[in-house]
């Protein structure tokens, strides 16, 4: 009877150890997937790189906005020109 209890106790201890290892692995994985950790992994480290990235993003946004805004103005001018030409 004592040997059965010892075997059960040993199995319980082994299960507890396995669960502790699994929990530690899950906590480490959760730490890797935190937004701050992900940002540290993928964002540039140096302030100069961040500044250059911000400037390029600003320039690209400005170019896209101008293209978007001028595109509609150009279409209106073409429509007006076609209407004055007499095709429409």
Secondary structure, DSSP 8 states (H G I E B T S, - for coil): -HHHHHHHHHHHHHHHHHHHHHHHHHHHHHHHTSHHHHHHHHS-SSHHHHHHHHHHHHHHHHHHHHHHHHHHHHHHHHHHHHHHHT--
